């Protein structure tokens, strides 16, 4: 049974090692330690999915995101949703987002989320749309900057379409 909970400060090394060993790619060194520190400062909430003592996945709630529209409107953002490949298609991502939306609804009537525009993000794109998220109407951004018509940017993890959802 997968449980969703807030990460504890002393779990940073375990989270880093678990993610790096099992996800198929790695986070920068100290990523989870920085997340735990930001959580202690109430900048984010780091949610963790666990199966007993095993890491399964995580996501963050960022109270003041870098994306200009969300920041200006005071819309918290769900970021960095990741689930281990062996646990995908079992509802873990849905559980993480459910928990995140519930926490956000205590402080905001809106939630934001973004996704990359290439095929690796396909499952996330479908899930967010099915959950009722809609594009915010401001087009795509690259590294939190609006992409102007005629501009060329790489199609990588930094090219994002942002969506919003009402929680009321």
N, C-alpha and C positions, 0 to 999 in steps of 0.2 A: 504494500500500500504506500503510495507516494504522499508525503506530507509537504505542505508549503509553509514556510516560516521565514522570519527575518534572520539574516546571518548574524552571528555573534562575532565580536571583535577578535576573539582568539582563534577563529576559524580561517583567517585569511590564508595562511600557508597551506592548510588542507584544501581549501577551495582552489587555489592556484595549482597545486600539484594534481588534484583530481581532474580539473579542466584540461590542463596541458597534456596529461597522460592519456585521456580518453576521448577528447573531442575531435582529434585529427588535425588540429592546428592549435597554436598557443596564443595566450594573451601576453602582453608585455610584462616583463618582470615587475612585481610589485603592484599589479593591477588590482587584485582583490584587497590588498592591504590599504591601498588608496581609497577603494570603495568603502571599506569598513571605517576608515577615518572620516570620510565624508558623511557616512551614516551617523556617526557619533556627533557630528556638527549639525545634524538635521538638514543637510543639503540633499540627501538622497535616502531612499530605502532600498537595501539590497535584499531581495527575496531569493530564497534558495529552495529548490525541490530536492528532497532526500527520500531515499528508500532504505529505511533502517538507518544504518551508519554510512550509507553510500550517497555520494553526490550524484544528482540526476540532471540538474539544470538550474538556471537562475535568470533573473531579470532585475532591472533597476527602475525605481520611480525617481525621476529627477524633478525636484520642485521648481527650479528655475532653469529651464533648458537653455542651451545656446542658440537654438533656432529662434530668429528674431520675432516672428509672429507669436509663437507660444510664450516667449518671455514677455512681450508687450501686453499680451492679453491675460497673463497669469495662468496659463494652461499648463499643468504638470504633464510630463511626457514619460511614457513607458519606453525604456531603451534596453538594448542588449539582451533580447530574449534568446536564450540558447538552451537546447535540450540535447543530451547525449544521443548519438545515433541509435543506440540499442533501446531507447525509451520513446522514440518518435512514433507518431500515429497511435499513441495510447492515451491522449488527452492531457498530457503533462503541460504542454504550452497553454492549453485552455485553462487549466487550473491556475497556472502562474498569472495569466492575464486577468482571470476572475478575481483573484486575490488582490492584484494591483489595482484594478478598478474599484474594488470595495474600499481599499485604503484611501485612494484618491478622492472618492465620493465624500469622505469625512471632511475634506478641505476645499473641494472644488466641484462645480457642476459640469465641468468639461474635462476631457482627457485627450491628449494627443499621442500620436505614434507615427513613426516613419518607416519606410522600407526602401531598400535598394531596388534598382530598376533592371537587374539582370536575373537570369533563370534561377540562380541559387536562392533568391528570395521568393520564389514562386509560392511555396507553402505558406509563408508569412503573408504575402499579398492576398492570397485567397482567404486565409483565416480572418484577417482584419476586416475585409470587405463583408464576409459572412457575419461578423460580429456587429455590423452596423457602422463601422468607421467610413467616413466619406472624405474625399480630398478637401483640403482647406481652401482650394481655389486660387492659390498663389503660385502654382507651377512647381517645377523642380528646383532644388537647391544643390549647390556643390560646396561642401565644407561650410555649411550654414550661411552661404551667400546665394541670393536669388540668381538664377541663370538667365541672362538677357538673351532675347532672340538673336540668332545668328552667331552666338558664342559656341565654341567647341570646348568640351570638357571630357575627361576620361569617363568611361562607363566602368566605375569601380564602386567600392563600398561607400564612398563619399557623395555619390550622386543619389539623391533621395527625394521621394515624394512623401509629403507629410499629410496626415489625415487627422480628423477630429471626430469625437463622439460625445453626445450629450449623455450625462449620467442621471438626468432627472426624467 
